[in-house]
């Protein structure tokens, strides 16, 4: 932690930013104040549309032609950024203030080698020679822990993985040793294991370079692990700010409390302790209520008080600069146990609905895939997949990008056919039947909810028509009136107002669009639904509502849900069983309780360690995997995980490098694919544990 008496590097005072359109002025940020001190990391959190990125763009003085600062000041090292000339700002951007964006390829030139792009930074900002700049680029590439720096410098961005691209963007930002680094959702598109490595890297480099950070994220666990202070935003305003652990342990704004109650912390359970969703919707900038912006969604709202006037920030007595924008913060019993919500009896698990038996999926590709030619090579996307899924069961499939999850889903849906093995849906083999050759009943029985609701809806078709169209394809014999009635019933099922039938997708929020996707998936009465990362693109509060909706529909319809995800917090909350995949193999399968407690497969242990937990009372073992997932075109010999395994030294000889481990039964249906002796597996300790009281 830094000395609180140091002068701030960045000081934002009562900042207001608006965008001016043909429809008029749209206030995006109002009365926002924050400060970042030397060497400090400040976390900025809140739902999409709350103004986080607008604040960052305001600091960069990059609001575009429509954006304008309408009040307040932004001072960097004591100087008002708005008073600087374009030439002065150009000197500061990139050199003194650097920004890392969510999508690394947006910051990299695809036609320029990585080394040249990195060397440009000191050459432009400091007038360094090409030789000195190249030498510095090599040092920084080594600092961000990329293997073989000389090869990386000669590579083009497309030749690197997503995690490697993000490390290059971080290296580029650090080349000029900036005083302030702004990170805007820098790990959202990355696997949880890559994310863990990036976060540790950012923290280490921040300490090494003495860089202050403004870290923008909707992930409260990442903020806890990375930042010293936090500022929570809602609808353009800061609603709570303070030291990170003080806010996490003693939150004093209802919105902060509601955010924490909508994320699946350890102990949450879909039956006994369901998530508490935030009622209502996030207000649009031109629909903000009178008084407290959060008032219409707040459990503690008092008419005549909370909606009577604008609410100022107020410092919490006896605190380290802890402040809240709540008029009732002294009256609320913040230690009261929250209402547990509606408890549900566990749904009885029925008969086997879906079975995979030793399924493999291989692809033949040209050695020179871009231009063709050369000997063909085999990509082993799925290797000997075997499992069962039962009626009313939620089976989660987890693993990093490239592990074969999406290929597995494509084979199930008939978008690909299996190379060998059997896929049985209600005891009927479907592995060799592509979707276009499947009968209407089979297509209706197995449907999919996709990751990105924005890409799965026709922008020129109303919501009602899109659902009705699905009914026409899947519900043969229904009359037009019957289809409309069924469409309205499906809107009821996903808790959307019936008037939404006449809306266009652009008029819906992300969560509402995902609900339409779910309604469409259930149009034909599906009894197996493959949900491919269905909540990863959504805010945490919307995520909780959509997850709760899926569980409710499952209970009512006895649906078998295959939930594909890299978010192990959501998986722990909703899954009955978990299947862990690595490089096309199933490396562990068991009930959620079995997979989330030792003995673990070493890969599962590393996945769990990488999960950010937004709870300061929980400590975890830190295991950061080195290296990238090997290519499925050139997998390592023996155990697929042996090139990254932190337990490999415990296995005598070169067994891990010679033989694929057998699937071993650990009892109760819990299976592992690992060479470790059972005594070694039984000695494993839990990744998560309660921290000692401070």
Helices and strands as residue ranges (DSSP letters): E 8-21, E 24-37, E 41-45, H 52-59, E 67-76, E 79-80, G 81-83, H 86-92, E 97-100, G 104-106, H 114-126, H 130-143, H 149-154, G 157-159, H 162-174, E 180-184, H 192-209, E 212-216, H 220-226, E 229-234, E 237-243, H 244-249, H 254-261, G 285-287, G 295-297, E 314-315, E 323-324, E 352-366, E 376-390, E 394-398, H 405-413, E 420-425, E 428-429, G 435-437, H 440-445, E 446-449, H 463-474, H 480-493, G 498-502, G 505-507, H 510-521, E 528-532, H 540-557, E 560-565, H 568-574, E 577-582, E 585-591, H 592-595, H 602-609, E 618-620, G 648-650, H 655-658, E 663-667, E 670-673, H 678-682, E 688-690
